[in-house]
Amino acid sequence: MKSNSLNWIGSEQAYLNLPSVEKLRHITIGRYGGNTERGAHKNEDGLLVWQSISWEFVTLIDAHHSCDSAELIIATLKENEHSIKAILDSKINVLFDQIEKLLLQIFKSDRFKNKCRSLKGEASCLICIRKENVLWWFSVGDCQLLLIHDDLEKWGQVSLNQRNFYEWMGKVNTFEKTVPSYSLGRRELRTGVNCILLITDGYLEAKEAAISISELCRSESLVVSFLNNLHCQQTVDSTTLVRWAVKNELDAAMPSDL
């Protein structure tokens, strides 16, 4: 049986000069640590992927100064795996309110904040859940989430979250603030095939985009070429991506005059 979970941080395997593409059932995972000829010497990204027949839970992390914060976020989610998966298996009309409440309880807890204070560095963190015809996300920092569908792309709607700078979890921790800074969202999937992509920002160093981000999102077969192009352009910062497609059979909202 194929595995339905994966967790990784860049200190375990950096993928320097080594674009890597891996399949986890229907999910494609791409990792590239940067070109050492231009100075790349570490990879501080991380990810956690859980999936079942009916849902996907994906966490993407872009740390800096060390992998400490990525390691803590992943370890914290794994400590709460049973509670998280119990909510993911619940009915969709209550799932997203419950998961939001649980994750905020975890990250606002004194236990998590105390651990963050002892870390070296901090991280952007993007958590994304898909169940049935709904996509939900929690975002701190500048990792990107994209949803590609013809209905949306014709209006120029590609990105779901906005990249937010000076926002992290770790040594510098948004949850230490009186009012924490983060974003939450949920979106109904359109009828038909919806392509979902989470990606860290190292790819933005590439001066020439041989493959657009929307093309990458639409096509699993382009992931290898996309990462190879980053190596050929000698990008230094690491790029990690998670991509999958979901076919929604349910009717999506349409304007009443149609």
PyRosetta script that sets phi, psi and omega in degrees:
from pyrosetta import init, pose_from_sequence

init()
pose = pose_from_sequence("MKSNSLNWIGSEQAYLNLPSVEKLRHITIGRYGGNTERGAHKNEDGLLVWQSISWEFVTLIDAHHSCDSAELIIATLKENEHSIKAILDSKINVLFDQIEKLLLQIFKSDRFKNKCRSLKGEASCLICIRKENVLWWFSVGDCQLLLIHDDLEKWGQVSLNQRNFYEWMGKVNTFEKTVPSYSLGRRELRTGVNCILLITDGYLEAKEAAISISELCRSESLVVSFLNNLHCQQTVDSTTLVRWAVKNELDAAMPSDL")
pose.set_psi(1, 135.4)
pose.set_omega(1, 178.6)
pose.set_phi(2, -69.6)
pose.set_psi(2, 146.3)
pose.set_omega(2, -179.8)
pose.set_phi(3, -66.5)
pose.set_psi(3, 149.4)
pose.set_omega(3, 176.5)
pose.set_phi(4, -115.6)
pose.set_psi(4, 17.1)
pose.set_omega(4, 178.9)
pose.set_phi(5, -149.6)
pose.set_psi(5, 153.9)
pose.set_omega(5, 177.6)
pose.set_phi(6, -157.6)
pose.set_psi(6, 134.7)
pose.set_omega(6, 169.0)
pose.set_phi(7, -135.6)
pose.set_psi(7, 144.8)
pose.set_omega(7, -173.0)
pose.set_phi(8, -159.3)
pose.set_psi(8, 144.9)
pose.set_omega(8, 167.5)
pose.set_phi(9, -130.6)
pose.set_psi(9, 152.9)
pose.set_omega(9, -171.7)
pose.set_phi(10, -63.9)
pose.set_psi(10, -22.5)
pose.set_omega(10, 178.4)
pose.set_phi(11, -70.9)
pose.set_psi(11, -19.9)
pose.set_omega(11, 177.8)
pose.set_phi(12, -76.3)
pose.set_psi(12, -45.0)
pose.set_omega(12, 175.8)
pose.set_phi(13, -151.6)
pose.set_psi(13, 119.8)
pose.set_omega(13, -168.6)
pose.set_phi(14, -88.3)
pose.set_psi(14, -21.1)
pose.set_omega(14, -177.5)
pose.set_phi(15, 57.2)
pose.set_psi(15, 35.5)
pose.set_omega(15, 174.2)
pose.set_phi(16, -67.3)
pose.set_psi(16, 132.2)
pose.set_omega(16, -178.0)
pose.set_phi(17, 57.2)
pose.set_psi(17, 17.5)
pose.set_omega(17, -170.3)
pose.set_phi(18, -139.0)
pose.set_psi(18, 79.7)
pose.set_omega(18, 174.4)
pose.set_phi(19, -57.7)
pose.set_psi(19, 134.3)
pose.set_omega(19, -175.6)
pose.set_phi(20, -132.6)
pose.set_psi(20, 136.3)
pose.set_omega(20, 176.3)
pose.set_phi(21, -128.3)
pose.set_psi(21, 131.5)
pose.set_omega(21, -176.4)
pose.set_phi(22, -134.8)
pose.set_psi(22, 143.2)
pose.set_omega(22, 176.8)
pose.set_phi(23, -103.4)
pose.set_psi(23, 134.6)
pose.set_omega(23, 173.3)
pose.set_phi(24, -124.1)
pose.set_psi(24, 90.0)
pose.set_omega(24, -169.2)
pose.set_phi(25, 54.7)
pose.set_psi(25, -118.1)
pose.set_omega(25, -175.8)
pose.set_phi(26, -92.1)
pose.set_psi(26, 4.0)
pose.set_omega(26, -179.3)
pose.set_phi(27, -99.4)
pose.set_psi(27, 135.4)
pose.set_omega(27, 176.5)
pose.set_phi(28, -105.4)
pose.set_psi(28, 131.6)
pose.set_omega(28, -178.9)
pose.set_phi(29, -119.6)
pose.set_psi(29, 125.8)
pose.set_omega(29, 178.6)
pose.set_phi(30, -118.3)
pose.set_psi(30, 137.3)
pose.set_omega(30, -179.8)
pose.set_phi(31, -139.3)
pose.set_psi(31, 136.3)
pose.set_omega(31, 175.2)
pose.set_phi(32, -147.9)
pose.set_psi(32, 126.5)
pose.set_omega(32, -173.3)
pose.set_phi(33, -90.5)
pose.set_psi(33, -10.1)
pose.set_omega(33, -179.2)
pose.set_phi(34, 113.4)
pose.set_psi(34, 166.2)
pose.set_omega(34, -175.4)
pose.set_phi(35, -96.2)
pose.set_psi(35, 119.2)
pose.set_omega(35, -176.6)
pose.set_phi(36, -69.1)
pose.set_psi(36, -24.6)
pose.set_omega(36, 178.4)
pose.set_phi(37, -65.3)
pose.set_psi(37, -23.3)
pose.set_omega(37, 178.4)
pose.set_phi(38, -101.3)
pose.set_psi(38, 2.5)
pose.set_omega(38, 174.5)
pose.set_phi(39, 115.0)
pose.set_psi(39, -0.8)
pose.set_omega(39, 177.9)
pose.set_phi(40, -65.1)
pose.set_psi(40, 133.4)
pose.set_omega(40, -180.0)
pose.set_phi(41, -143.7)
pose.set_psi(41, 2.0)
pose.set_omega(41, 179.7)
pose.set_phi(42, -156.9)
pose.set_psi(42, 161.7)
pose.set_omega(42, 175.9)
pose.set_phi(43, -133.8)
pose.set_psi(43, 117.9)
pose.set_omega(43, -176.9)
pose.set_phi(44, -112.1)
pose.set_psi(44, 18.9)
pose.set_omega(44, 174.4)
pose.set_phi(45, -79.0)
pose.set_psi(45, 168.4)
pose.set_omega(45, 175.3)
pose.set_phi(46, -159.0)
pose.set_psi(46, 161.4)
pose.set_omega(46, 177.0)
pose.set_phi(47, -155.8)
pose.set_psi(47, 156.2)
pose.set_omega(47, 174.8)
pose.set_phi(48, -139.6)
pose.set_psi(48, 126.4)
pose.set_omega(48, -179.8)
pose.set_phi(49, -128.6)
pose.set_psi(49, 125.3)
pose.set_omega(49, 169.0)
pose.set_phi(50, -122.8)
pose.set_psi(50, 144.9)
pose.set_omega(50, 176.0)
pose.set_phi(51, -150.0)
pose.set_psi(51, 152.3)
pose.set_omega(51, 173.6)
pose.set_phi(52, -131.4)
pose.set_psi(52, -171.4)
pose.set_omega(52, 178.3)
pose.set_phi(53, -63.9)
pose.set_psi(53, -32.4)
pose.set_omega(53, -170.6)
pose.set_phi(54, -110.8)
pose.set_psi(54, -6.3)
pose.set_omega(54, -178.2)
pose.set_phi(55, -152.1)
pose.set_psi(55, 161.6)
pose.set_omega(55, 170.6)
pose.set_phi(56, -127.9)
pose.set_psi(56, 139.5)
pose.set_omega(56, 175.8)
pose.set_phi(57, -126.1)
pose.set_psi(57, 114.5)
pose.set_omega(57, -174.9)
pose.set_phi(58, -127.0)
pose.set_psi(58, 129.1)
pose.set_omega(58, 174.4)
pose.set_phi(59, -118.7)
pose.set_psi(59, 126.9)
pose.set_omega(59, 179.1)
pose.set_phi(60, -120.4)
pose.set_psi(60, 133.4)
pose.set_omega(60, -173.2)
pose.set_phi(61, -131.2)
pose.set_psi(61, 136.0)
pose.set_omega(61, 175.3)
pose.set_phi(62, -123.9)
pose.set_psi(62, 98.1)
pose.set_omega(62, -177.3)
pose.set_phi(63, -94.7)
pose.set_psi(63, 166.5)
pose.set_omega(63, 171.0)
pose.set_phi(64, -145.9)
pose.set_psi(64, 157.6)
pose.set_omega(64, -178.9)
pose.set_phi(65, 79.5)
pose.set_psi(65, -24.8)
pose.set_omega(65, 170.8)
pose.set_phi(66, -179.4)
pose.set_psi(66, 174.2)
pose.set_omega(66, 176.4)
pose.set_phi(67, -90.4)
pose.set_psi(67, 4.7)
pose.set_omega(67, -175.3)
pose.set_phi(68, -53.0)
pose.set_psi(68, -47.8)
pose.set_omega(68, -175.5)
pose.set_phi(69, -67.8)
pose.set_psi(69, -38.3)
pose.set_omega(69, 177.1)
pose.set_phi(70, -63.2)
pose.set_psi(70, -42.5)
pose.set_omega(70, 179.7)
pose.set_phi(71, -63.4)
pose.set_psi(71, -41.7)
pose.set_omega(71, -179.5)
pose.set_phi(72, -66.8)
pose.set_psi(72, -44.5)
pose.set_omega(72, -178.9)
pose.set_phi(73, -60.6)
pose.set_psi(73, -45.9)
pose.set_omega(73, -179.4)
pose.set_phi(74, -65.3)
pose.set_psi(74, -44.6)
pose.set_omega(74, 179.0)
pose.set_phi(75, -61.0)
pose.set_psi(75, -39.3)
pose.set_omega(75, -179.9)
pose.set_phi(76, -65.3)
pose.set_psi(76, -43.2)
pose.set_omega(76, 178.4)
pose.set_phi(77, -65.2)
pose.set_psi(77, -39.5)
pose.set_omega(77, 179.8)
pose.set_phi(78, -66.7)
pose.set_psi(78, -34.2)
pose.set_omega(78, 176.3)
pose.set_phi(79, -62.4)
pose.set_psi(79, -29.7)
pose.set_omega(79, -177.8)
pose.set_phi(80, -104.8)
pose.set_psi(80, 18.5)
pose.set_omega(80, -174.5)
pose.set_phi(81, -57.3)
pose.set_psi(81, -44.7)
pose.set_omega(81, -177.6)
pose.set_phi(82, -60.7)
pose.set_psi(82, -46.0)
pose.set_omega(82, -178.7)
pose.set_phi(83, -66.7)
pose.set_psi(83, -40.6)
pose.set_omega(83, -179.8)
pose.set_phi(84, -64.3)
pose.set_psi(84, -47.0)
pose.set_omega(84, -177.3)
pose.set_phi(85, -68.6)
pose.set_psi(85, -31.3)
pose.set_omega(85, 176.3)
pose.set_phi(86, -62.4)
pose.set_psi(86, -38.8)
pose.set_omega(86, 177.4)
pose.set_phi(87, -70.7)
pose.set_psi(87, -41.1)
pose.set_omega(87, 179.7)
pose.set_phi(88, -61.8)
pose.set_psi(88, -29.0)
pose.set_omega(88, 179.1)
pose.set_phi(89, -85.4)
pose.set_psi(89, -3.2)
pose.set_omega(89, -179.2)
pose.set_phi(90, -81.0)
pose.set_psi(90, 176.7)
pose.set_omega(90, -178.0)
pose.set_phi(91, -68.7)
pose.set_psi(91, 146.8)
pose.set_omega(91, -172.6)
pose.set_phi(92, -65.4)
pose.set_psi(92, -25.1)
pose.set_omega(92, -178.0)
pose.set_phi(93, -73.1)
pose.set_psi(93, -14.1)
pose.set_omega(93, 177.1)
pose.set_phi(94, -118.6)
pose.set_psi(94, -15.4)
pose.set_omega(94, -172.2)
pose.set_phi(95, -55.2)
pose.set_psi(95, -52.3)
pose.set_omega(95, -168.3)
pose.set_phi(96, -72.7)
pose.set_psi(96, -34.1)
pose.set_omega(96, 173.7)
pose.set_phi(97, -65.1)
pose.set_psi(97, -39.3)
pose.set_omega(97, -177.8)
pose.set_phi(98, -71.4)
pose.set_psi(98, -40.9)
pose.set_omega(98, -178.6)
pose.set_phi(99, -69.5)
pose.set_psi(99, -35.6)
pose.set_omega(99, 176.1)
pose.set_phi(100, -61.4)
pose.set_psi(100, -46.4)
pose.set_omega(100, -179.7)
pose.set_phi(101, -62.2)
pose.set_psi(101, -44.5)
pose.set_omega(101, -178.2)
pose.set_phi(102, -65.0)
pose.set_psi(102, -48.7)
pose.set_omega(102, -177.5)
pose.set_phi(103, -62.8)
pose.set_psi(103, -39.7)
pose.set_omega(103, 178.6)
pose.set_phi(104, -68.2)
pose.set_psi(104, -35.6)
pose.set_omega(104, 174.3)
pose.set_phi(105, -61.1)
pose.set_psi(105, -42.6)
pose.set_omega(105, -179.1)
pose.set_phi(106, -64.1)
pose.set_psi(106, -50.8)
pose.set_omega(106, -173.3)
pose.set_phi(107, -76.5)
pose.set_psi(107, -22.7)
pose.set_omega(107, 176.7)
pose.set_phi(108, -88.2)
pose.set_psi(108, -6.6)
pose.set_omega(108, -174.7)
pose.set_phi(109, -67.9)
pose.set_psi(109, 149.7)
pose.set_omega(109, 176.9)
pose.set_phi(110, -61.3)
pose.set_psi(110, -34.2)
pose.set_omega(110, -179.1)
pose.set_phi(111, -61.6)
pose.set_psi(111, -47.7)
pose.set_omega(111, -179.8)
pose.set_phi(112, -68.4)
pose.set_psi(112, -44.1)
pose.set_omega(112, -178.5)
pose.set_phi(113, -64.5)
pose.set_psi(113, -37.1)
pose.set_omega(113, 177.7)
pose.set_phi(114, -64.3)
pose.set_psi(114, -39.4)
pose.set_omega(114, 177.8)
pose.set_phi(115, -66.0)
pose.set_psi(115, -38.0)
pose.set_omega(115, 179.9)
pose.set_phi(116, -61.9)
pose.set_psi(116, -35.6)
pose.set_omega(116, -176.1)
pose.set_phi(117, -63.5)
pose.set_psi(117, -25.2)
pose.set_omega(117, -177.3)
pose.set_phi(118, -93.1)
pose.set_psi(118, 1.4)
pose.set_omega(118, -175.7)
pose.set_phi(119, -80.8)
pose.set_psi(119, 162.4)
pose.set_omega(119, 167.9)
pose.set_phi(120, -104.5)
pose.set_psi(120, 109.7)
pose.set_omega(120, 178.8)
pose.set_phi(121, 92.4)
pose.set_psi(121, 179.4)
pose.set_omega(121, -176.2)
pose.set_phi(122, -147.8)
pose.set_psi(122, 175.9)
pose.set_omega(122, -172.2)
pose.set_phi(123, -147.5)
pose.set_psi(123, 149.4)
pose.set_omega(123, 162.2)
pose.set_phi(124, -79.8)
pose.set_psi(124, 145.4)
pose.set_omega(124, -177.3)
pose.set_phi(125, -141.5)
pose.set_psi(125, 129.1)
pose.set_omega(125, 177.9)
pose.set_phi(126, -125.9)
pose.set_psi(126, 121.3)
pose.set_omega(126, 177.0)
pose.set_phi(127, -113.7)
pose.set_psi(127, 130.7)
pose.set_omega(127, -176.6)
pose.set_phi(128, -132.0)
pose.set_psi(128, 135.4)
pose.set_omega(128, 177.7)
pose.set_phi(129, -126.9)
pose.set_psi(129, 133.9)
pose.set_omega(129, 172.0)
pose.set_phi(130, -122.9)
pose.set_psi(130, 126.1)
pose.set_omega(130, 170.9)
pose.set_phi(131, -140.9)
pose.set_psi(131, 133.8)
pose.set_omega(131, -176.5)
pose.set_phi(132, 51.4)
pose.set_psi(132, -121.3)
pose.set_omega(132, -174.3)
pose.set_phi(133, -107.1)
pose.set_psi(133, 27.4)
pose.set_omega(133, -178.0)
pose.set_phi(134, -129.0)
pose.set_psi(134, 138.5)
pose.set_omega(134, 175.0)
pose.set_phi(135, -116.8)
pose.set_psi(135, 130.1)
pose.set_omega(135, -176.9)
pose.set_phi(136, -126.3)
pose.set_psi(136, 146.4)
pose.set_omega(136, 178.0)
pose.set_phi(137, -146.2)
pose.set_psi(137, 154.0)
pose.set_omega(137, 173.7)
pose.set_phi(138, -128.1)
pose.set_psi(138, 126.7)
pose.set_omega(138, -172.7)
pose.set_phi(139, -135.0)
pose.set_psi(139, 127.2)
pose.set_omega(139, 169.9)
pose.set_phi(140, -123.3)
pose.set_psi(140, 116.9)
pose.set_omega(140, 177.5)
pose.set_phi(141, 98.7)
pose.set_psi(141, -145.8)
pose.set_omega(141, -164.5)
pose.set_phi(142, -119.8)
pose.set_psi(142, 20.2)
pose.set_omega(142, 170.6)
pose.set_phi(143, -72.2)
pose.set_psi(143, 150.6)
pose.set_omega(143, -174.2)
pose.set_phi(144, -109.5)
pose.set_psi(144, 143.8)
pose.set_omega(144, 173.8)
pose.set_phi(145, -123.9)
pose.set_psi(145, 125.6)
pose.set_omega(145, -180.0)
pose.set_phi(146, -123.3)
pose.set_psi(146, 144.3)
pose.set_omega(146, 175.4)
pose.set_phi(147, -128.8)
pose.set_psi(147, 118.1)
pose.set_omega(147, -176.1)
pose.set_phi(148, -111.3)
pose.set_psi(148, 126.3)
pose.set_omega(148, 175.0)
pose.set_phi(149, -156.3)
pose.set_psi(149, 146.1)
pose.set_omega(149, -177.7)
pose.set_phi(150, -54.8)
pose.set_psi(150, -41.5)
pose.set_omega(150, -178.7)
pose.set_phi(151, -58.4)
pose.set_psi(151, -36.2)
pose.set_omega(151, -176.9)
pose.set_phi(152, -87.3)
pose.set_psi(152, -41.3)
pose.set_omega(152, -174.2)
pose.set_phi(153, -65.1)
pose.set_psi(153, -30.6)
pose.set_omega(153, -179.8)
pose.set_phi(154, -66.7)
pose.set_psi(154, -19.1)
pose.set_omega(154, 176.1)
pose.set_phi(155, -99.3)
pose.set_psi(155, 6.0)
pose.set_omega(155, 180.0)
pose.set_phi(156, 80.2)
pose.set_psi(156, 12.9)
pose.set_omega(156, 179.9)
pose.set_phi(157, -93.0)
pose.set_psi(157, 110.6)
pose.set_omega(157, -179.0)
pose.set_phi(158, -125.7)
pose.set_psi(158, -51.8)
pose.set_omega(158, -177.1)
pose.set_phi(159, -86.0)
pose.set_psi(159, 136.6)
pose.set_omega(159, 178.5)
pose.set_phi(160, -92.8)
pose.set_psi(160, -38.1)
pose.set_omega(160, -179.5)
pose.set_phi(161, -111.9)
pose.set_psi(161, 160.2)
pose.set_omega(161, 175.6)
pose.set_phi(162, -99.0)
pose.set_psi(162, 137.8)
pose.set_omega(162, 175.1)
pose.set_phi(163, -70.0)
pose.set_psi(163, 123.3)
pose.set_omega(163, -179.1)
pose.set_phi(164, -114.8)
pose.set_psi(164, 121.9)
pose.set_omega(164, -178.9)
pose.set_phi(165, -89.8)
pose.set_psi(165, 162.5)
pose.set_omega(165, -180.0)
pose.set_phi(166, 58.8)
pose.set_psi(166, 38.3)
pose.set_omega(166, -178.9)
pose.set_phi(167, -140.5)
pose.set_psi(167, 117.1)
pose.set_omega(167, -173.9)
pose.set_phi(168, -145.4)
pose.set_psi(168, 171.2)
pose.set_omega(168, 166.4)
pose.set_phi(169, -123.8)
pose.set_psi(169, 132.0)
pose.set_omega(169, -178.1)
pose.set_phi(170, 141.7)
pose.set_psi(170, -141.2)
pose.set_omega(170, 179.1)
pose.set_phi(171, -55.9)
pose.set_psi(171, -49.0)
pose.set_omega(171, 166.1)
pose.set_phi(172, -93.9)
pose.set_psi(172, 117.0)
pose.set_omega(172, -165.6)
pose.set_phi(173, -130.2)
pose.set_psi(173, 118.7)
pose.set_omega(173, 179.1)
pose.set_phi(174, -58.0)
pose.set_psi(174, -27.3)
pose.set_omega(174, -177.6)
pose.set_phi(175, -80.8)
pose.set_psi(175, 1.3)
pose.set_omega(175, 169.7)
pose.set_phi(176, -86.1)
pose.set_psi(176, -13.4)
pose.set_omega(176, -178.3)
pose.set_phi(177, -74.9)
pose.set_psi(177, 155.2)
pose.set_omega(177, 175.5)
pose.set_phi(178, -58.6)
pose.set_psi(178, -41.2)
pose.set_omega(178, 173.8)
pose.set_phi(179, -123.2)
pose.set_psi(179, 103.5)
pose.set_omega(179, -178.7)
pose.set_phi(180, -61.9)
pose.set_psi(180, 148.1)
pose.set_omega(180, 179.3)
pose.set_phi(181, -107.1)
pose.set_psi(181, 119.1)
pose.set_omega(181, 177.9)
pose.set_phi(182, -164.0)
pose.set_psi(182, 171.0)
pose.set_omega(182, 177.1)
pose.set_phi(183, -129.4)
pose.set_psi(183, 148.2)
pose.set_omega(183, 177.9)
pose.set_phi(184, -129.7)
pose.set_psi(184, 149.9)
pose.set_omega(184, 176.8)
pose.set_phi(185, -160.4)
pose.set_psi(185, 163.0)
pose.set_omega(185, 174.6)
pose.set_phi(186, -147.4)
pose.set_psi(186, 144.9)
pose.set_omega(186, -175.4)
pose.set_phi(187, -142.5)
pose.set_psi(187, 136.1)
pose.set_omega(187, 172.5)
pose.set_phi(188, -74.5)
pose.set_psi(188, 131.2)
pose.set_omega(188, 175.6)
pose.set_phi(189, -73.0)
pose.set_psi(189, 146.7)
pose.set_omega(189, 177.8)
pose.set_phi(190, -77.2)
pose.set_psi(190, 159.8)
pose.set_omega(190, 176.6)
pose.set_phi(191, -65.9)
pose.set_psi(191, 133.7)
pose.set_omega(191, -178.0)
pose.set_phi(192, 105.1)
pose.set_psi(192, -155.8)
pose.set_omega(192, -174.9)
pose.set_phi(193, -86.6)
pose.set_psi(193, 125.2)
pose.set_omega(193, 176.7)
pose.set_phi(194, -113.5)
pose.set_psi(194, 128.0)
pose.set_omega(194, -179.0)
pose.set_phi(195, -105.9)
pose.set_psi(195, 128.5)
pose.set_omega(195, -173.5)
pose.set_phi(196, -117.4)
pose.set_psi(196, 135.8)
pose.set_omega(196, -179.4)
pose.set_phi(197, -140.3)
pose.set_psi(197, 129.1)
pose.set_omega(197, 168.4)
pose.set_phi(198, -112.3)
pose.set_psi(198, 136.3)
pose.set_omega(198, -175.8)
pose.set_phi(199, -151.8)
pose.set_psi(199, 140.7)
pose.set_omega(199, 172.2)
pose.set_phi(200, -83.3)
pose.set_psi(200, 170.5)
pose.set_omega(200, -163.6)
pose.set_phi(201, -94.6)
pose.set_psi(201, 8.3)
pose.set_omega(201, -179.6)
pose.set_phi(202, -59.7)
pose.set_psi(202, -29.8)
pose.set_omega(202, -177.9)
pose.set_phi(203, -63.6)
pose.set_psi(203, -20.2)
pose.set_omega(203, -178.6)
pose.set_phi(204, -68.6)
pose.set_psi(204, -14.3)
pose.set_omega(204, 175.9)
pose.set_phi(205, -70.3)
pose.set_psi(205, -22.7)
pose.set_omega(205, -178.0)
pose.set_phi(206, -66.1)
pose.set_psi(206, 126.2)
pose.set_omega(206, -177.0)
pose.set_phi(207, -75.9)
pose.set_psi(207, -29.1)
pose.set_omega(207, -179.1)
pose.set_phi(208, -121.0)
pose.set_psi(208, 118.9)
pose.set_omega(208, 179.2)
pose.set_phi(209, -89.2)
pose.set_psi(209, 90.0)
pose.set_omega(209, 179.9)
pose.set_phi(210, -64.2)
pose.set_psi(210, -28.4)
pose.set_omega(210, 178.0)
pose.set_phi(211, -129.2)
pose.set_psi(211, 126.0)
pose.set_omega(211, -179.7)
pose.set_phi(212, -72.7)
pose.set_psi(212, 159.8)
pose.set_omega(212, -178.4)
pose.set_phi(213, -66.4)
pose.set_psi(213, -32.3)
pose.set_omega(213, 177.5)
pose.set_phi(214, -71.9)
pose.set_psi(214, -36.8)
pose.set_omega(214, 175.3)
pose.set_phi(215, -62.9)
pose.set_psi(215, -43.3)
pose.set_omega(215, 178.7)
pose.set_phi(216, -60.1)
pose.set_psi(216, -43.5)
pose.set_omega(216, -178.8)
pose.set_phi(217, -63.5)
pose.set_psi(217, -38.4)
pose.set_omega(217, -177.1)
pose.set_phi(218, -73.7)
pose.set_psi(218, -30.4)
pose.set_omega(218, -168.9)
pose.set_phi(219, -125.4)
pose.set_psi(219, 114.6)
pose.set_omega(219, 175.4)
pose.set_phi(220, -60.0)
pose.set_psi(220, -34.2)
pose.set_omega(220, -175.4)
pose.set_phi(221, -68.5)
pose.set_psi(221, -15.7)
pose.set_omega(221, -178.5)
pose.set_phi(222, -89.2)
pose.set_psi(222, -6.1)
pose.set_omega(222, -175.6)
pose.set_phi(223, -62.0)
pose.set_psi(223, -43.4)
pose.set_omega(223, 179.8)
pose.set_phi(224, -61.2)
pose.set_psi(224, -48.0)
pose.set_omega(224, -179.5)
pose.set_phi(225, -63.9)
pose.set_psi(225, -37.3)
pose.set_omega(225, 179.2)
pose.set_phi(226, -61.1)
pose.set_psi(226, -47.5)
pose.set_omega(226, -179.2)
pose.set_phi(227, -70.9)
pose.set_psi(227, -38.4)
pose.set_omega(227, 177.2)
pose.set_phi(228, -61.5)
pose.set_psi(228, -36.4)
pose.set_omega(228, 178.0)
pose.set_phi(229, -64.1)
pose.set_psi(229, -37.1)
pose.set_omega(229, 176.6)
pose.set_phi(230, -62.6)
pose.set_psi(230, -39.2)
pose.set_omega(230, 178.6)
pose.set_phi(231, -68.0)
pose.set_psi(231, -43.8)
pose.set_omega(231, -179.6)
pose.set_phi(232, -63.4)
pose.set_psi(232, -32.6)
pose.set_omega(232, 178.5)
pose.set_phi(233, -86.6)
pose.set_psi(233, 6.1)
pose.set_omega(233, 173.9)
pose.set_phi(234, 56.5)
pose.set_psi(234, 44.9)
pose.set_omega(234, 174.5)
pose.set_phi(235, -69.5)
pose.set_psi(235, 148.9)
pose.set_omega(235, -175.7)
pose.set_phi(236, -101.2)
pose.set_psi(236, -43.8)
pose.set_omega(236, -177.5)
pose.set_phi(237, -72.7)
pose.set_psi(237, 149.2)
pose.set_omega(237, -178.0)
pose.set_phi(238, -76.2)
pose.set_psi(238, 150.8)
pose.set_omega(238, 175.7)
pose.set_phi(239, -129.1)
pose.set_psi(239, 126.9)
pose.set_omega(239, 175.9)
pose.set_phi(240, -127.5)
pose.set_psi(240, 136.9)
pose.set_omega(240, -179.1)
pose.set_phi(241, -139.5)
pose.set_psi(241, 151.7)
pose.set_omega(241, 174.6)
pose.set_phi(242, -132.1)
pose.set_psi(242, 126.6)
pose.set_omega(242, -174.1)
pose.set_phi(243, -137.2)
pose.set_psi(243, 137.4)
pose.set_omega(243, 173.0)
pose.set_phi(244, -155.7)
pose.set_psi(244, 167.7)
pose.set_omega(244, -179.8)
pose.set_phi(245, -124.8)
pose.set_psi(245, 145.1)
pose.set_omega(245, -179.4)
pose.set_phi(246, -130.2)
pose.set_psi(246, 129.2)
pose.set_omega(246, 175.3)
pose.set_phi(247, -95.2)
pose.set_psi(247, 115.9)
pose.set_omega(247, 179.9)
pose.set_phi(248, -96.5)
pose.set_psi(248, 117.4)
pose.set_omega(248, -179.4)
pose.set_phi(249, -86.8)
pose.set_psi(249, -12.5)
pose.set_omega(249, -175.9)
pose.set_phi(250, -81.5)
pose.set_psi(250, 154.0)
pose.set_omega(250, 177.6)
pose.set_phi(251, -72.9)
pose.set_psi(251, 129.3)
pose.set_omega(251, 175.9)
pose.set_phi(252, -91.2)
pose.set_psi(252, 161.0)
pose.set_omega(252, -179.1)
pose.set_phi(253, -61.1)
pose.set_psi(253, 139.0)
pose.set_omega(253, 176.2)
pose.set_phi(254, -135.4)
pose.set_psi(254, 153.9)
pose.set_omega(254, -179.6)
pose.set_phi(255, -64.3)
pose.set_psi(255, 149.4)
pose.set_omega(255, -173.1)
pose.set_phi(256, -67.9)
pose.set_psi(256, -23.5)
pose.set_omega(256, -178.6)
pose.set_phi(257, -81.3)
pose.set_psi(257, 2.1)
pose.set_omega(257, 172.9)
pose.set_phi(258, -98.9)
pose.dump_pdb("model.pdb")
